[in-house]
Amino acid sequence: MNENTALTESTYYILLSLVTPRHGYGIMLAAEQLSGGRVRLAAGTLYGALNALCDKGWIAPLPVSQDSRKKEYKLTAQGLAVLHGELTRLKELVANGETILKEASV
């Protein structure tokens, strides 16, 4: 991940939800729950994002059994590194904001 690349909130929650392998509907539910209802992914949006994340190598589909139509995805090592990088970036944003606002409150 480029140091200057910020994840969208949707992408962040999709990746975060895939720390545990899930199928599409499970990802939608997890993202909504983790975000306190702020992130609601429509099916078309989700599947477009999943394809893009697979292309980047951040997630990977799990093998599908013949009797199942549900495609499950898992986070890759690269995706985990992206999540850690984004968390570091977000912590820096919060720390900078707290510092500036604390100084402004004096």
NUGUMAR-526403 format. One record per residue (C-alpha): x, y, z; residue number from 0. Coordinates in steps of 0.5 Angstrom, whole numbers. Layout:
N
+-------+-------+-------+-----+
:    px :    py :    pz : pos :
+-------+-------+-------+-----+
:     X :     Y :     Z : NUM :
...
+-------+-------+-------+-----+
END
This chain:
106
+-------+-------+-------+-----+
:    px :    py :    pz : pos :
+-------+-------+-------+-----+
:     0 :     0 :     0 :   0 :
:     3 :     7 :    -2 :   1 :
:     4 :    11 :     4 :   2 :
:    -1 :    16 :     2 :   3 :
:    -6 :    12 :     0 :   4 :
:   -12 :    12 :     5 :   5 :
:   -18 :     7 :     5 :   6 :
:   -25 :     9 :     4 :   7 :
:   -29 :     7 :    10 :   8 :
:   -33 :     2 :     6 :   9 :
:   -26 :    -2 :     4 :  10 :
:   -23 :    -1 :    11 :  11 :
:   -29 :    -5 :    14 :  12 :
:   -30 :   -10 :     8 :  13 :
:   -22 :   -12 :    10 :  14 :
:   -23 :   -11 :    17 :  15 :
:   -29 :   -16 :    16 :  16 :
:   -25 :   -21 :    13 :  17 :
:   -20 :   -22 :    18 :  18 :
:   -25 :   -28 :    19 :  19 :
:   -27 :   -31 :    12 :  20 :
:   -34 :   -30 :    10 :  21 :
:   -39 :   -30 :     4 :  22 :
:   -42 :   -23 :     1 :  23 :
:   -48 :   -23 :     5 :  24 :
:   -44 :   -24 :    12 :  25 :
:   -39 :   -18 :     9 :  26 :
:   -45 :   -14 :     9 :  27 :
:   -47 :   -15 :    16 :  28 :
:   -41 :   -15 :    19 :  29 :
:   -39 :    -8 :    16 :  30 :
:   -46 :    -5 :    18 :  31 :
:   -45 :    -8 :    25 :  32 :
:   -37 :    -6 :    26 :  33 :
:   -39 :     1 :    23 :  34 :
:   -45 :     2 :    28 :  35 :
:   -50 :     2 :    22 :  36 :
:   -46 :     8 :    18 :  37 :
:   -43 :     3 :    12 :  38 :
:   -49 :    -1 :     9 :  39 :
:   -46 :    -4 :     3 :  40 :
:   -51 :    -6 :    -3 :  41 :
:   -50 :   -12 :    -7 :  42 :
:   -47 :    -9 :   -13 :  43 :
:   -42 :    -4 :    -9 :  44 :
:   -40 :   -10 :    -5 :  45 :
:   -38 :   -15 :   -11 :  46 :
:   -35 :    -9 :   -15 :  47 :
:   -31 :    -8 :    -9 :  48 :
:   -29 :   -15 :    -8 :  49 :
:   -27 :   -16 :   -15 :  50 :
:   -22 :   -10 :   -14 :  51 :
:   -19 :   -12 :    -8 :  52 :
:   -18 :   -19 :   -11 :  53 :
:   -14 :   -16 :   -17 :  54 :
:   -10 :   -12 :   -12 :  55 :
:    -8 :   -18 :    -8 :  56 :
:   -11 :   -16 :    -1 :  57 :
:   -17 :   -21 :    -1 :  58 :
:   -17 :   -28 :    -4 :  59 :
:   -23 :   -33 :    -6 :  60 :
:   -24 :   -39 :    -2 :  61 :
:   -25 :   -46 :    -6 :  62 :
:   -32 :   -47 :    -7 :  63 :
:   -35 :   -54 :    -6 :  64 :
:   -40 :   -56 :   -12 :  65 :
:   -46 :   -56 :    -8 :  66 :
:   -45 :   -49 :    -5 :  67 :
:   -47 :   -42 :    -9 :  68 :
:   -44 :   -38 :    -4 :  69 :
:   -37 :   -35 :    -5 :  70 :
:   -33 :   -34 :     1 :  71 :
:   -27 :   -29 :     1 :  72 :
:   -21 :   -29 :     6 :  73 :
:   -16 :   -23 :     8 :  74 :
:    -9 :   -24 :     5 :  75 :
:    -2 :   -23 :     8 :  76 :
:    -2 :   -17 :     4 :  77 :
:    -9 :   -15 :     6 :  78 :
:    -7 :   -15 :    13 :  79 :
:    -1 :   -11 :    12 :  80 :
:    -6 :    -6 :     9 :  81 :
:   -10 :    -6 :    15 :  82 :
:    -5 :    -5 :    19 :  83 :
:    -2 :     1 :    15 :  84 :
:    -9 :     4 :    15 :  85 :
:   -10 :     3 :    23 :  86 :
:    -3 :     7 :    24 :  87 :
:    -5 :    13 :    19 :  88 :
:   -12 :    13 :    23 :  89 :
:    -8 :    13 :    29 :  90 :
:    -4 :    19 :    27 :  91 :
:   -10 :    23 :    25 :  92 :
:   -13 :    22 :    31 :  93 :
:    -7 :    24 :    35 :  94 :
:    -6 :    30 :    31 :  95 :
:   -13 :    32 :    32 :  96 :
:   -13 :    31 :    39 :  97 :
:    -6 :    35 :    40 :  98 :
:    -9 :    41 :    36 :  99 :
:   -16 :    41 :    39 : 100 :
:   -13 :    41 :    46 : 101 :
:    -8 :    47 :    45 : 102 :
:   -14 :    51 :    42 : 103 :
:   -18 :    49 :    48 : 104 :
:   -13 :    53 :    53 : 105 :
+-------+-------+-------+-----+
END
